[in-house]
Amino acid sequence: MASFQTFVFLTISFVLIASAFLSFKMRKKLKHSYSMMIPMSLGTNIGLTIGILFGAAFSGNLFQSTLISVVIGMTGGIVSAIGFGIMGWLEGFMAGIMGAMMGAMLGAMITAAQAETMVNIFLTLTVSSLLLYLIVPHIPDNDSTIRSKKWFLKPIFTLLLVAFYLLYGAQTSNKPFMPDSKSKTTVEMQHPSSQK
């Protein structure tokens, strides 16, 4: 397994463990709709990330990549909602399936370098989805005004922290995580005279 894939799996494992812990800790503080929204966003993002990763790794075998991605996506959706009860489980389960199917299709259609970029984007969204546990309980029911300008510093600092972590992960491999056979074929087809 390539170091980039290991980085992705370790990051998603961390997100799942943190999400399971936070779902038990925050279940009494969250409204019912929020306890369904958070597993839906986590399940979709985990499914998309894993789907793109396996779609590119098993390029040419969409059935196998979709099947593996769906199993991991629905498991991730359920684990992220483990403390919220049956409605949260169902929401995470279905969102994980949907995200994994879309991710596997996208991963099979793009090159390996593009897939690595997309995995980094969706991994950022997956890690950032954990912040919903900290933000959602503080949303007032009727008031939508921002009380201080310091509030803007928190998301900017958090975004920079997540971006630096993911840039470090992207540097674990200077080359794409699998041979880029699609782009090689495209170059050969465009320039047949270079094969002489």
C-alpha positions in Angstrom: 0.0 0.0 0.0 1.4 3.4 -1.0 2.2 5.9 1.7 -0.5 8.3 0.5 -3.2 5.6 0.8 -2.0 4.8 4.3 -2.2 8.5 5.2 -5.8 8.6 3.9 -6.8 5.5 5.8 -5.2 6.7 9.0 -6.9 10.1 8.7 -10.3 8.5 8.1 -9.8 6.1 11.0 -9.0 9.1 13.2 -12.2 10.9 12.0 -14.3 7.8 12.7 -12.9 7.3 16.2 -13.3 11.0 17.0 -16.8 11.1 15.6 -17.9 8.1 17.6 -16.5 9.6 20.7 -18.1 13.0 20.0 -21.5 11.5 19.1 -21.7 9.9 22.6 -20.4 13.0 24.3 -22.7 15.5 22.5 -25.9 13.5 22.0 -27.8 15.3 24.7 -26.6 18.7 23.6 -27.7 18.4 20.0 -31.2 18.8 18.6 -32.7 15.8 16.7 -32.2 17.4 13.3 -28.5 18.1 14.0 -27.9 14.6 15.2 -29.0 13.5 11.7 -27.2 16.2 9.8 -23.7 15.5 11.2 -23.7 11.7 10.3 -25.1 12.6 6.9 -22.2 15.0 6.2 -19.6 12.6 7.6 -21.0 9.6 5.8 -21.1 11.4 2.5 -17.6 12.8 2.8 -16.1 9.5 4.0 -17.9 7.6 1.1 -16.7 10.1 -1.5 -13.1 10.1 -0.3 -12.9 6.3 -0.1 -14.8 5.9 -3.4 -12.5 8.2 -5.3 -9.5 6.4 -3.8 -10.7 2.9 -4.7 -12.2 4.1 -8.1 -8.7 5.2 -9.2 -6.9 2.2 -7.6 -9.2 -0.3 -9.3 -9.6 1.7 -12.5 -11.3 -0.5 -15.1 -13.1 -2.6 -12.5 -16.0 -0.3 -11.4 -18.0 -3.1 -9.8 -15.2 -4.1 -7.4 -14.3 -0.5 -6.5 -17.9 0.4 -5.9 -18.6 -2.7 -3.7 -15.5 -2.1 -1.5 -16.3 1.7 -1.3 -19.9 1.1 -0.4 -19.1 -1.3 2.4 -16.5 1.2 3.9 -18.8 4.2 3.3 -21.8 2.7 5.0 -19.7 1.4 7.9 -18.2 4.9 8.3 -21.7 6.4 8.2 -23.0 4.1 10.9 -19.9 4.5 13.1 -20.1 8.3 12.9 -23.7 8.1 14.2 -23.2 5.4 16.8 -24.3 7.6 19.7 -27.3 9.2 18.0 -29.7 6.3 17.7 -31.5 4.6 14.8 -32.4 7.8 12.8 -28.7 9.0 12.9 -27.6 5.5 11.9 -29.9 5.3 9.0 -28.9 8.8 7.8 -25.2 7.9 8.0 -25.7 4.5 6.4 -27.5 5.9 3.4 -25.2 8.9 3.0 -22.2 6.6 3.1 -23.6 4.4 0.4 -24.5 7.4 -1.8 -21.1 9.1 -1.4 -19.2 5.8 -2.0 -21.1 5.1 -5.3 -20.5 8.7 -6.6 -16.9 8.6 -5.5 -16.2 5.3 -7.2 -17.7 6.5 -10.4 -15.7 9.7 -10.3 -12.5 7.9 -9.4 -12.9 5.5 -12.3 -13.3 8.4 -14.8 -10.3 10.6 -13.9 -6.6 10.2 -14.0 -4.6 9.1 -10.9 -3.1 12.6 -10.5 -6.6 14.1 -10.6 -7.8 11.5 -8.2 -5.1 12.4 -5.7 -6.2 16.0 -5.9 -9.8 15.1 -5.4 -9.0 12.8 -2.5 -7.2 15.7 -0.8 -10.1 18.0 -1.3 -12.7 15.5 0.1 -10.3 14.5 2.9 -10.2 18.2 3.9 -14.0 18.3 4.0 -14.1 15.0 6.0 -11.8 16.4 8.7 -13.6 19.7 8.7 -17.0 17.9 9.2 -15.8 17.0 12.7 -16.0 20.7 13.5 -19.8 20.5 13.2 -19.8 18.9 16.7 -18.3 22.1 18.1 -20.2 24.6 16.0 -23.8 23.3 15.9 -24.6 23.3 19.7 -23.8 27.0 19.8 -26.2 28.0 17.0 -28.9 30.2 18.5 -32.5 29.4 17.6 -33.7 32.8 16.5 -30.6 35.0 16.3 -28.4 34.8 13.2 -26.1 37.8 13.9 -22.4 37.5 14.6 -21.7 38.9 18.0 -17.9 39.6 17.6 -15.3 39.9 14.9 -13.1 37.4 16.8 -15.5 34.7 15.5 -13.9 35.0 12.0 -10.4 34.1 13.4 -11.5 30.7 14.6 -12.5 29.3 11.1 -9.5 30.8 9.4 -7.1 29.4 12.0 -8.8 26.0 11.8 -8.7 26.0 8.0 -5.0 26.8 8.0 -4.4 24.0 10.6 -6.3 21.4 8.5 -4.7 22.6 5.3 -1.1 22.2 6.7 -1.9 18.7 8.0 -3.3 17.7 4.6 -0.4 19.3 2.7 1.9 17.2 4.8 -0.1 14.1 3.9 0.0 15.0 0.2 3.8 15.3 0.4 4.1 11.6 1.5 4.3 10.8 -2.1 5.7 12.9 -4.9 4.2 10.7 -7.5 0.6 9.7 -7.9 -0.5 6.8 -5.7 -1.0 4.5 -8.7 0.5 4.4 -12.3 -1.3 6.9 -14.5 -2.2 4.6 -17.4 -5.0 6.9 -18.7 -2.8 9.9 -19.2 0.0 7.8 -20.8 -2.5 6.4 -23.3 -3.8 9.8 -24.1 -0.3 11.2 -24.8 0.5 8.2 -27.0 -2.7 8.7 -29.0 -2.1 12.4 -29.5 1.5 12.0 -30.6 1.9 8.8 -32.6 5.0 10.2 -34.4 7.0 10.2 -31.2 7.0 6.4 -31.1 9.4 6.1 -34.2 
